Amino acid sequence: MDEPQTISEQDRSHLRRCVDLAREALEDGDEPFGSVLVDATGSVRFEDRNRVKGGDATRHPEFEIARWAAANLSPAERGESTVYTSGEHCPMCSAAHAWVGLGRIVYATSSEQLTAWHREWELPAGPVAALPVNAVAPEIPVAGPAPELADEVRGLHARLHGIGR
């Protein structure tokens, strides 16, 4: 994989929507993650937020995007699309992304950042290793993190875990 791609102003706009979706998830009692699928023309085709509070830990927005794209877009459309997300894909979502042939990923915060916050807050590690996208799907072009959104996303995760109350 080449060097990580830069983040454009259009990318930042879509990342802003992802963070808003993450906030919406948190306000609904869920984990703060949000994602948007954008086609080659720049049109939003699908968006979602985490929906794991009901007990199904696979209900990540990136996984839902992969499922939706497989059912609704041609292979060419999937390959030309971009998935924006508030947090870098987990290994499950990275694999789903690659298996359905989606294109570029742009994330606001990295798995490394989230893992560091959890360590700082002395939270237990999750059941799955927090690998970067390219450790799971080496051919996917990625861009991120977006430093200007890090504090806001960190704050959402802190609220989830009752940090700073």
Secondary structure, 3 states (H helix, E strand, C coil): CCCCECCCHHHHHHHHHHHHHHHHHHHCCCCCCEEEEECCCCCEEEEEECCCCCCCCCCCHHHHHHHHHHHHCCHHHHHHCEEEEEECCCHHHHHHHHHHCCCEEEEEECHHHHHHHHHHCCCCCCCCCCCCHHHHCCCCCEECCCHHHHHHHHHHHHHHCCCCC
